[in-house]
Amino acid sequence: MRLPDSQFLRFCAVGTVGFVVDAGLLYALMRGAGADPYSGRVASFLVAASVTWALNRSFTFRAAAAQAPGNLRRQWRDYVALMAVGAAINYGVYVLCLLNSPLMRAIPTLAVAVGAVVALAFNYLMSKNLIFARRG
């Protein structure tokens, strides 16, 4: 059995930080600022995606980022857009699991896990091969 490479593990660790930022900020916006869960989630997603972009740039994919600094604003925009696609994939897989599996309808957290794993794979591969790809 082959162990995951350290870059993938760093990506997972950064994703964990992103989840904490997303959930924590959503909670704070709802409880402290009176935001509704929908508009609050838009704001918390954008902040969490920005945090994970910065951490992935400086920690997970630092060699590639140093090699090609490029236009940071464009890189951030592209990263956030890809993470939004990843979120849509996550939700889509979740819905498909619920529609097609009596087990997952009975235990929806299993569908959440499947959606998260599929989105994680998409987000990692797109980040590695598009956003933070080594040039040259």
KAKAWO-V977185 format. One record per pair of residues at least 12 apart in sequence whose C-alpha atoms are under 6 Angstrom apart, sorted by the first residue. I is the first residue (numbers start at 1). J is the second residue. Records with the same first field share a line. If there is no record, write none. Layout:
BEGIN
I=J, J
END
This chain:
BEGIN
7=60
10=60
11=60
14=52
18=48, 52
21=48
22=44, 45, 48
25=44
26=40, 41, 44
49=80
64=132, 134
86=119, 123
89=119
90=115, 116, 119
93=115
94=111, 112, 115
97=111
END
